[in-house]
Amino acid sequence: MSQNNSSLIGSVIEREPTSHPAPKAFAPAKTGFPAVQHRSKSAFARNIEGLRKSGASRPRYAPTIVSSRLARPSESADLDDWRSQTSRENEERVANMTEEERDRERQEILDRFGAGIGDLLKRVRLAREKQAKSVQGDNNSSSLVDATQGQNSVFEPVPVTPRESIGREIASNRLSTPPPALSTSSTRPSSRADRKLRFAELSPEDVHVYESAPTSPRRKALALPPPSSDSSAVSLGRFSGCLAPPAPTPASPKVDAEPEEGSAEYIRRRYFPNAPANDPNIAWMQESQPSDLQAASALRFDLSGAPIPLSVSSTLPTHLGLHHHAEGTHAGYTLDDMFLLSRSTVPAQRATMLGVLAKVAQRIAAMSKGETEGVEGLLGREEELRKRIVAAGAEALPERGSVGARAVEVVWQCIVGWDEEITTVEGVEMDSSSDAAITSLRLDFFLPQIAALFAQGDITEETKLQLLGILHRLGQQSNSFATAIVTTPKLMHSIIHIFLLTPVSPTETSPLPDPRAIELLITLANASRQNASALQEFADALLRFISFLPPSSLYPPVLATSLLTATLRFYTVLATYGLYSHIATTAMEQLSQLSQYILSDACSSSTLVTAWTDLSAAWMVCAIDPHKTTPDHEILWSQIIGWGWSSEVNNLSDRLGTEQKDWLMWAGVWKVYAVWLEGARVNCIRGGSSERMECLDVIRDGFTDGKEKEVVIGCLDTIKQSMNQLVSLPPGQSRLPYLRAIKGYATTLSAAIRLWLACLPPLSDGPPDSPPFPLPFPRISDLCAMITVHPSWSLLDSKDRNTRHVYVYLRSLSELLSGYLRLSRRLPTTPKELWTAQALSILSKLLPGDEEIALQVMDDILSLVTPEWLDGLGIRTPPVIWDRGGMNVIKPFVVHAIRPHNDIHIGPTSPTPQSISTATTQRFPSATVLRTFGLPFSREWTLSPLDHLLHSGTSQVFKALPVGWDASEVEIVRASLVLTRVCQEVLRHYSLVNFVLTREEAVFGCMKVFMLEHGQTQTTDSTEEVFRDQIVGQFMGDVLRPYTVSAALSRSSSGPVIPTPAHPNLEQVATNFLGATPFYQYYTDFLALYDAISFSHPLFASLLLPPTSMRYPFDYRKHLWNDFGHILKTVRTPIDQVICEDLKEYLWPIEEDPQMISFYLRGLLKQQLQGFVHLVALHHIASSIWFDISTDSWGEDRAGKLLKAVVDQGNHELVREVVQYRQHAAGATLLPPQCFDLASSGQVGASRLEFVASLGLRDRLQGLFFMS
């Protein structure tokens, strides 16, 4: 070890061992046990006392330790010598270098230490020189002091023993001054002892003044970018120092720098030097590129949930609290940071992050409205992030304090705040594919947690309301969700006690009842009869809001009115199931006082009046047939008469005006009148004739020339205007306000029509001599015709997230249409044909819940289809059809088509005695399952019995046929085709073509008739096959005839080359029946069946052609012309019997696939093609030969080969047709023989002859060009 190194370690002296006395033996005690030693003194005190008694003493002074500071001068001198020697060696080495070596070394230094290394070395050298001068001055002064002290000093004796040295050192240390408190600790490592703090060089532009740090956490933290060029930044003065310029970089050739240690290139050079840089075998070492998800997660947010741009995140000051968990120098929190910190064990941290997640969820929800500023990177991931955020909130829901409150806020934002507009839509299930975040909730865990939060009683009022909103939105989601809420233990009891059973006499600190809790009860009760039955137990608690009317209530008038209105609406929902109607008798006195208040001037709430009339009408419906209520006889018609509700409603009508705000109240009045007369017809003598006359005496004048007439005319005008506005709305604008307004107007007009029908005598009495009171029948008819074809019905199939639930407001329009249909039936001026056409068109607009009226309409239609009526329509039917039951044969299938679900019965908009006993829900189905219901009817409903025949093994109809029904397969098909033919004829006669079967639907329906033989055991007797029945064949031809070319020839063909289909094609039409099975597979089975059993059946053959048009994929044509090419000679369908709108569908665009061209050529040369298939093959071959037909896809080489093949192998007639064939893409299609008139085409023949001459065929074909 060198001398310098040994001086760094002080003297180490061992302490001399002291002699300890031998342990003293215990004196024996009298009892034989050792004497007890009391431990009243500590072990340390006993040890000291023992040392004193033994005479040993501890050393008083520590041994002298030679300080390492004495070696500092020699160490410094050696260091200076070493530095100077190294400097000289470096200078000599640089002097001996060439210019290229200096440039290489200089570049290596710059690459390793950066461009500023020159400035750094310069400053270090200047500092060293300055320090050297300072040290030299200190040495001169210290030498003088040492000389002065050396004259008077006395050399200290060298200690002889270590103990003496220690004592003197301690004494000297006691006399010396203690070191200052701020002196450097001697425990600091020597490697850091001489390290000093350096500051970066600053420019005047680097000095900024920012706003002071927030003094309170409540203060909003602002994202502070660098100061702009305006005068808002305060200057601290101009820097006047001298800044060292950066060292210039010499213009030397680029040297391949050594890669960074640990990088992929470094590993390759060190361990795989022979491998190329792009060797795929070592690609695993390369850093993976960030994925799209990582790029999106790089988006950062501040504590207010606002996105921080990347250009700002690296410049924000640290006092904003955005750097605590951010990577690198970027401020803000990524979504992954938030999800991680939302599970933190620190409550404050977790609560903060949950609050930020709630604000971020609000911004993500706004993206659906086009507000994507700053969060564009999250587009397309809305539902994924919503699902993760709501899961984070649900996980923290059981926590107490701020964490639990923030968790509730997060869940509320993702469930309710995500789209608050749809929370106002009632009467429909909200379930959809875009609500995966809601459906992902585990209700068996989530709902008990909410019940526990309510039971704790220590949550804030805001949190309570948020939880109530969450439950309401979950109840809207689906009927199963609503049932889960009702059946959760203690949940509904807690809601009732917290939000409704508040103190009757409220104080300043006591909570007030909240009508939103009753709205929750209404939503849950609408979901199912089971829920409504369970919620009956809370109905009695709501009587307090009826007992204390708004004038006498201790609550604010607005709140008291809202509570009363919500209570009446809840009772109305229960009455639609026939439940809780006994309260009309139990609370008769309170309800009587309510009626008096409604009729008084003190009542100014139109919603309260409407709720009262709706409840009165619902209870009247329950009283019409007391056997329909649950339990029976809860309310009787005699009680309705005794209470005099009809006279009360009459008094109400006197107070109403004609303004729009009163129209719904007029609807309520007319509804009560109508139900009163309907009940009197059943329960009063002579069919309620006296009650009708009394009612007409009251209302006739008003509808003739009074307020009632003005209201009806106003509704007609407003509905028409609103429907026109709906058509002109831009795509992004919400239709909800318009549809909601139309619902109120349509409800009022429907109530007027219902009252008109209720004033009529029974239908058995025949048509009335005169209408009970006047209505504008022509205007009502025109309006209903407009509604029937209005584009608003497309909302039923809309995929738009913003309109997927507003179709529930179409129920009011369907109710209006069904009311008009009943009205038109009773008008003596309406012929049977017109009413049938109206009924067939309106059936396609009835919605789930209208099954009762749909069944009545269907009975009326089937009863009209008689031989005599069909003869008047020009439809001849053989007597055998009527001998076997006529239309009654297919009635079970039609009934099932209207109501396919036996376990689900949706209540109608206006309850009936039948619906209150059978309804299982009052809500419209969601968009995801809407098409599984029978209504609205599709155009092909008349062919629905064929579906059951094809699936007879699983058909529900065949499992529950009525007693006495006995019909064969042929008879079912006959009746279905006859009904289809009748519907076609009637609808076309009145130009209702939008409701007639489309061409594709008719084709696919007739294909089903032939497919009845698919999979059947074939016998030698072909007469058993359904399609060979003469009547079946006749009506199939009649059904398909309107869609043939002969029917379309009268219409000019001036459209595009390929007519754009206005309706779904065959593949789309077949989806409703085939499901996931491709139509191509169905077509292959159809072709195989034709090959097996058809025997060239002409109608069977004509159905092979539609999928082979140019509108469909190449596979259909290949399958027919190649795989089953041998059957083409049996397909002799004439051109005028082809099923299409325009022959251009088969001719254009010209076939370019070489395989198909070879199949067409083979068919012309090898088979004797006839009819339309011959024209198709000839057209595509001739178009590939002659450039005047196909100018775009014509190829000279292929054209020559094809022409030579035809000339060499074809007969004379085929060669003539190919040479003379002409066709035009624009205009009408040329049919034989016009398509062979080459002479009328001008110069076309001459140009073709030139091409023939180039092939050397002029002599053989020249004569064909000059034939007349």
Buried (B, 14 or more C-beta within 10 A) or exposed (E): EEEEEEBEEEEEBEEEEEEEEEEEEEEEEEEEEEEEEEEEEEEEEEEEEEBEEEEEEEBEBBBBBEEEEEBEEEBEEBEEEEEEEEEEEEEEEEEEEEEEEEBBEBBEEBEEEEEEBBBBEEEEEEEEEEEEEEEEEEEEEEEEEEEEEEEEEEEEEEBEEBBBBBBBBBEEEEEEEEEEEEEEEEEEEEEEEEEEEEEEEEEEEEBBEBEEEBEEEEEEBBBBEEBEEEEEBEEEEEEEEEEEEEBEEEEEEEEEEEBEEEEBEBBBBEEEEEEEEEEEEBEEBEEEEEEEEEEBBBBBBBBEBBBBEEEBBEBBBEBBBBBEBBEEEBBBBBBEBBBBBBEBEEBEBBBBBBBBBBBBBBBBBBBBEEEBEBBEBBEEBBBEBBBBBBBBBBBBBBBEEBBBBBBBBBBBBBBBBBBEEBBEBBBBBBBBEBBEBBBEBEBEEBBBBBBBBBEEEEBEEEBBBBBBBBBBBBBBBBBEBBBBBBBBEEBBBBBBEBBBBBEEEBEEEEEEBBBBBBBBBBBBBBBBBBBBBBBBEBBEEBBBBBBBBBEEBEBEEEBBBBBBBBBBBBBBBBBBBBBBBBBBBEBEEBBEBBBEBBBEEEBEBBBBBBBBBBBBBBBBBBBBBBEBBBEEEBBBBEBBBEBEBBEBBBEBBEBBEBEBEBBBBBBBBBBBBBBBBBBBBEBBEEBBBEBBEBBBEBBBBBBEEEBBBBBBEBBBEBBBEBBEEBEEEEEEEEBBEBBBBBBBBBBBBBBBBBBBBBBBBEEEEEEEEEBBBBBEBEBBBEBBBEBBEBEBBEBBEBEEBBBBBBBBBBBBBBBBBBBBBBBBBBBEEBEBBBBBBBBBBBBBBBBBBBBBBBBBBBEBBBEBBBBEBBEEBEBEBEEEBBEBBBBBBBBBBBBBBBBBBEEBBBBBBBBBBBBBBBBBBBBBBBBBBBEEBBBBBBBBBBBBBBBBBBEEEEBEBBEEEEEEEEBEBBBBBBBBBBBBBBBBBBBBBBEBEBBBBBBBBBBBBBBBBBBBBBEEEEEEEEEBBBBBBEBBBBBBBBBBBBBBBEBBBEEEBEEEEBBEBEEBBBBEBBBBBBEEEEBBEBBBBBBEBBEEBBEEBBBBBBBBBBBBBBBBEEEBBBBBBBBBBEBBBBBBBBBBBBBBBBBBBBBBBBBBEEEBBBBBBBBBBEBEBBBBBBBBBBBBBBBBBBBBBBEEEBEEEBBBBBBBBBBEEBEEEBBBBBBBBBBEBEEBBBBEEEBBBBEEBEEBBEBBBEBBEEBEBBEEBEEBBEEE
